[in-house]
Amino acid sequence: MQVSSLNEVKIYSLSAGRSLPEWLSDRKKRALQKKDVDIRRRIELIQDFEMPTVSTKIKVSRDGQYIMAVVVTFEILSDDYSKIVFLQCDRYVEFHSQHGHYYRTRIPKFGRDFSYHYPSCDLYFVGASSEVYRLNLEQGRFLNSLPTDASENNVCDINPVHYLFATGTAEGKVECWDPRTRNRVGLLDCALSSVTADTEVDCLPSISALKFDGALNMAVGTSTGQVLLYDLRSSNPLIVKDHQYGLPIKSIQFQHQLDLIISADSRIIKMWNKDTGKIFTSMEPEYDINDVCLYPNSGMLMTANEAPRMNIYYMPVLGPAPKWCSFLDNLTEELEENPESTVYDDYKFVTRKDLENLGLAHLIGSSLLRAYMHGFFMDIRLYHKAKMMANPFAYEEYRREKIRQKIEETRAQRVQLKKLPKVNKELALKLIEEEGEEQQATRKRKQKNLPSLLKDDRFKVMFENPDFQVDEQSEEFRLLNPLVSKISEKRKKKLKLLQEQEAREQEEEEEPEGKPSDAESSESSDDEKGWVEEVRKQRKLLRQEEKVKRQERFKEDQQTLLKPQFFEIKEGEEFRSFKDSAKKQKLMKKTLGDRLKLEEKLGTLNVSDTTVGSKQATFKLKKSEHQKKQQEAEKQHRQERKALRRSASHLKSKHGRGQRFH
């Protein structure tokens, strides 16, 4: 028995590896157990669990005493093995009793799955046909088939509570039928619901697995690797789970103690919560999987494989051991001291987007990737090689970044100069100066210092993102800040000194002695007279710039030549000038009487009195150009037919004496 652990869930493989040969002596067995750790941990519990060929279906009898596996599928009708129905690959259906073979019959088309309806004793067969065949075991004859809209049906199941029959089609739909009325009562388009924003589908998903849970829940598996959980009262799935391998879902089971759904494709078995969709645990057997079966009321799970062997797993967290191997609980407690856990230290977790960036998306579905959660595990050596090929200079960039970080760490221990950000340096210098002035004022007043905007995370992006750079040449900025030019010149000198110091620091790797000059002009920036003069000066400059721009646009307009554009009118359409549309608008504004008089003048309307005293109006509708052409073509066609018509007067009957043939 091998022990593994994933997500803190212990999984004991009771049939992993081969047992020791019986012809070995006890002394030889003890010697092998001392040398080999795997042999020492192995428990010879399950023996003779091999098959002469591959098995595609595995089930346990309701009394829990018998485990059976077959090639296509079968159904146990009794509590034990006394009544069994087998569906074979050659269209035959065999009935077996306790003593052996009982009866054999044949269905019209190759079958793929069938279900037993207990209230009516009917067997429902689905397969390579659009019909669902019904065989009544009480009457011993076939009944009328159920016609479906599908070309083929892959799987079927009957609800154990209200006995609703459901079949999964090759077109990705689930049809639900009421066995009492033999009418279809529902249709689900699972293929459309299985395709989400994160899934990649190359073909139409067909239904490959189907399982009811209680009266209202149903799980559907597709051929592209998705599992959909439905509430029968809604046409939209509650949860869509992707196995990430793109392989058909082979089996779906429900574990009610922990509210889990167990879904399996040929590569992996996943257990996930049916309420949240969170992965509980998963395992990858050594053989390709065909079917999964839960032992009733226990933590044992069995698989039918694409190999002459079946696997048995035991998970104590799912439930106790079966009665026939109850001592397994004590053995698992002893083995918990040194379990063989699954370690992913040598693997790298990557998402589908990471694989596309590395050029390894074609490896999805191969043995080099293990599907896990929302991504895959891959060998760390393969990841490093692929990354090196995708970006050969990544190591050099990483090395430079590490050296830069080391230098920054050493500089942090020295006396730091005031470093300005890369964006809005003049604004940052202004804030630093104002902060220094406020600190001096607060020291005199003995007040608390206010937090700096440069250290506030709310304004952090303003000094990092270039999109927030202040445009000092814009009209709004120059009018709102008329004295900024004078002040900016002083700050530019200061910025130049700071940049020179930083350059020297990078070259010499040492901090220069002294401090940058903080000498400023003693002129007052709040002088009202200077402010007015500066505003006038800025307005004058703006007018001059606008005048230059207008002259440039005028020159460009003179250089550009306007070329006429031609438009083609569709066939059958009439060209109507803008004058016609203007006349029509004026006509629509007139009263009905005025419009009738105008139509009488044009001859399109004729008004006459009747004998009763009322008036009769006759309109002549204006024909479109297309109608005129069509009438002209019909007239020409009639003339051609008339010219080609020949007289039949020369035809006479054989028996008549000179009589014409009628």
Secondary structure, DSSP 4 states (H G I P E B T S, - for coil): -EEEEETTEEEEETT-SPPPPTTS-HHHHHHHHHH-HHHHH----S-S-B-SS--SEEEE-TTS--EEEESSEEEE-SSSSSSEEEE-TTSEEEEEETTEEEEEEE-SS-EEEEEEETTTTEEEEEESSSEEEEEETTTTEEEEEEE-SSS-EEEEEE-TTT--EEEEETTSEEEEEETTTTEEEEEEEHHHHH--SS---SSPPPEEEEEEETTTEEEEEETTSEEEEEETT-SS-SEEEE-SS-PPP-EEEEETTTTEEEEE-SS-EEEEETTT--EEEEE--SS-EEEEEEPTTSSEEEEEESSSBEEEEE-TTT-PPPGGGTTHHHHHHHHTTS------TTEEEE-HHHHHHHT-GGGTTSTTEEEETTEEEEEHHHHHHHHHHH-TTHHHHHHHHHHHHHHHHHHHTSPPP-PPPSS-HHHHHHHHHHHHHHHHHHHHHT-PPPPPGGG-GGGSGGGT-GGG---TTSHHHHHH-TTHHHHHHHHHHHHHHHHHHHHHHHHHSSPPSS----------TT-HHHHHHHHHHHHHHHHHHHHHHHHHHHHHHHHS-PPP---PPPTT-----HHHHHHHHHHHHS-HHHHHHHHHHHTSEEEEE-TTS-EEEEE-PPPPHHHHHHHHHHHHHHHHHHHH----TT-B-SSSSSPBP-
